[in-house]
Amino acid sequence: MRGKKSHTPQAVDPEPKNWQTNQPPKPAPASGEGTTKIYKDVMGPAGATTDRATAWLGSSLHVKGEISGNEDLCIDGTGEGLVHLDEQKLTVGATAKLTADVIAGEVIVYGTVKGCEG
């Protein structure tokens, strides 16, 4: 057969190849590094143990109405209405915009908070 190349399947090498580049290898990230945003003040002091859970409202979420509960809350999104956490901690993240009446044991604000008028 003239003009046609013979096609013989070749075995796939199961061993990955080490290709050399001019760039140094990147170190592997430490456990959890780069995958989760962590507010150290929400976690509490180093070495302290706590059985309190922390709920999270992400930056793409918008809540209108009432939020109430018995756990700590971190808000990174936007919200309007009432946040009622009794003796729990509310953390308002840097990207958060909250227009609400707030009842909480502790409030930490990195973003924007306005009380409701009325």
C-alpha positions in Angstrom: 0.0 0.0 0.0 1.7 3.0 -1.3 1.1 6.4 0.3 -0.6 5.1 3.4 1.2 4.8 6.7 0.8 1.8 8.8 -1.0 2.6 12.0 0.1 0.4 14.8 -1.4 1.1 18.3 1.2 1.9 20.8 1.0 1.0 24.5 0.4 3.8 26.9 3.2 4.3 29.3 1.7 4.0 32.8 4.7 5.8 34.4 4.5 9.6 34.3 7.4 11.3 32.6 9.6 13.9 34.4 10.0 16.7 32.0 12.7 19.2 32.9 11.8 22.9 32.6 13.7 26.1 33.5 11.2 26.7 36.3 11.7 25.5 39.8 9.1 23.1 41.1 6.2 24.7 43.1 6.0 23.5 46.7 2.9 21.6 47.7 0.5 23.8 49.7 0.2 23.2 53.4 -2.8 21.4 54.5 -5.9 23.4 53.6 -3.8 26.4 52.3 -5.5 28.3 49.5 -8.7 26.3 49.6 -10.6 27.9 52.5 -11.0 31.4 53.7 -10.5 31.4 57.5 -11.3 34.1 60.0 -9.0 33.4 62.9 -11.2 35.5 65.3 -14.2 33.3 64.4 -12.2 30.2 65.4 -11.1 31.7 68.7 -7.7 31.8 70.3 -5.1 29.3 69.3 -5.3 26.1 71.4 -8.8 26.9 72.6 -11.4 24.3 72.1 -15.0 25.2 71.6 -18.1 23.2 70.7 -19.8 26.2 69.0 -20.5 25.9 65.3 -20.1 28.8 62.9 -22.6 29.3 60.1 -21.4 31.1 56.9 -23.2 33.3 54.4 -21.0 33.5 51.4 -20.2 36.7 49.4 -22.6 35.8 46.5 -25.6 35.4 48.8 -28.3 38.0 49.6 -30.7 37.5 52.5 -33.8 39.6 53.1 -35.8 39.0 56.3 -34.9 37.6 59.7 -31.9 35.4 60.6 -32.0 33.8 64.0 -30.1 31.0 65.6 -28.0 29.6 68.4 -24.6 29.4 66.6 -22.0 31.9 65.6 -22.5 33.5 62.1 -20.1 35.0 59.6 -21.7 37.1 56.8 -19.7 37.9 53.7 -22.7 38.6 51.4 -25.5 41.2 51.8 -28.5 41.2 54.1 -31.5 43.3 55.1 -33.8 42.8 58.1 -33.0 41.4 61.5 -30.1 39.3 62.8 -30.9 37.8 66.2 -28.2 35.5 67.7 -28.8 36.1 71.4 -25.4 35.4 73.1 -23.6 34.2 69.9 -21.0 36.0 67.8 -21.7 37.8 64.5 -18.8 38.5 62.2 -19.5 40.9 59.3 -16.8 40.1 56.7 -14.9 42.7 54.6 -17.2 42.1 51.5 -20.5 42.2 53.6 -23.1 44.9 53.4 -25.6 44.5 56.2 -28.7 46.8 56.7 -30.2 45.2 59.8 -31.1 45.4 63.4 -28.6 43.2 65.2 -29.0 41.4 68.5 -25.9 39.3 69.4 -23.5 38.6 72.2 -20.6 39.9 70.2 -20.3 41.7 66.9 -17.1 42.0 64.8 -17.3 44.3 61.8 -14.9 44.3 58.8 -17.5 45.4 56.2 -20.5 47.7 56.3 -23.3 47.7 58.8 -26.3 50.1 59.0 -29.1 49.8 61.5 -32.7 49.6 60.2 -34.7 52.7 60.4 -38.2 52.5 61.8 
